[in-house]
Amino acid sequence: GPSSTLSVILYGLSSTP
């Protein structure tokens, strides 16, 4: 659901230097 998508996006942003 949306929650999973947000989690993935946040993870991606965090991975960005």
C-alpha positions as CSV (number, residue, x, y, z in Angstrom):
1,G,0.0,0.0,0.0
2,P,0.9,3.7,0.1
3,S,2.9,3.2,3.3
4,S,5.2,0.8,1.6
5,T,5.8,3.2,-1.2
6,L,6.6,6.1,1.2
7,S,9.0,3.8,3.0
8,V,10.9,3.0,-0.2
9,I,11.0,6.7,-1.2
10,L,12.4,7.6,2.2
11,Y,15.0,4.9,2.0
12,G,16.0,6.1,-1.4
13,L,16.4,9.7,-0.2
14,S,18.4,8.5,2.8
15,S,20.7,6.6,0.5
16,T,21.4,9.8,-1.4
17,P,24.6,11.5,-0.2
